[in-house]
Amino acid sequence: MPAQAGGWEIIMKKKTRQQIILIVIAAIIAIIIVFPIYFLVISSFKPLGDIFNMDILPDFSTLSLDNYRTVFQEESFGGYIYNSFFVATIVTVVALIFHAMSAYALARLNFLGKNVIFTWILSTLMIPFSVIMIPLFIIVQKMHLINNLWGVIIPMIPNAYGIFLFRQFFLGIPKELEEAAKIDGASYFGVFWRVVLPLSKPIAVTLAISFFLANWNNYLWPLIIAQDRTLWLVQIAIANFKTSQSVEWNLVMAASCIAALPIIILFFVFQRYITDGIKTAGIKG
């Protein structure tokens, strides 16, 4: 018995040692992730001369809201936020509707060439945006949408990723629910709108946040299309906080904090749906 008790003590000591190591590793990773965010937030309140002061605790007497006032009053940042919000919202709403309808057809309807169409849609995921950027620009130019926010919006709506995830989610919905609705006289559209879509809230919210985030942070395509300063999106505006000789890093930090705030709020409000959507959107045949 004493030998057995000694064995248990050794095992418990090993487990405790392993737990301490894991906690230390987790703490180090957390610090590496959190410190840049902390530096961003603190620097947004600093004057330009103190930006590169890397002290953990800043001189609180120098912190102020002047950078935020300058960003909104002198740089018309509110207009850029509106442009980004308009583009991201329209793309997200329209994309969700069309992606869900397309995915439902691919998941439930039987028609000639369905598998070929689905394979073709998936193949577009392997094509980098840089490959289609010039042909896309020529198309938008022919449509007279240069220097127009719709020229930014329309090419961003088609997305094979959204169609794929919606389809995989729809395949996991029991067909009996749809058949019961059809017995009650519902059409395909009625089944889709009244039965399938309400059940798809987790994946819809997950994709909505993904689409909104991607378009809120979009830089290259809006930079090409929205050349008029009044049409700039928030990321373009942040990149242009500079003078002829230097970058106004204090304004960049303040504007970056403002730009990150909507995404942080969205994540915390809808995080339950995000985890549910990730768990339920499995790979189904």
Secondary structure, DSSP 4 states (H G I P E B T S, - for coil): -HHHHHHHHHHHHHHHHHHHHHHHHHHHHHHHHHHHHHHHHHHTTS-GGGTT---SS--GGG--SHHHHHHHHTS-HHHHHHHHHHHHHHHHHHHHHHHHHHHHHHHH---TTHHHHHHHHHHGGGS-HHHHHHHHHHHHHHTT-TTSHHHHHGGGS--HHHHHHHHHHHHTS-HHHHHHHHHTT--HHHHIIIIIHHHTHHHHHHHHHHHHHHHHS--HHHHHH--SGGG--HHHHHHT-B-SS-B-HHHHHHHHHHHHHHHHHHHHHHHHHHHHHHHH-----
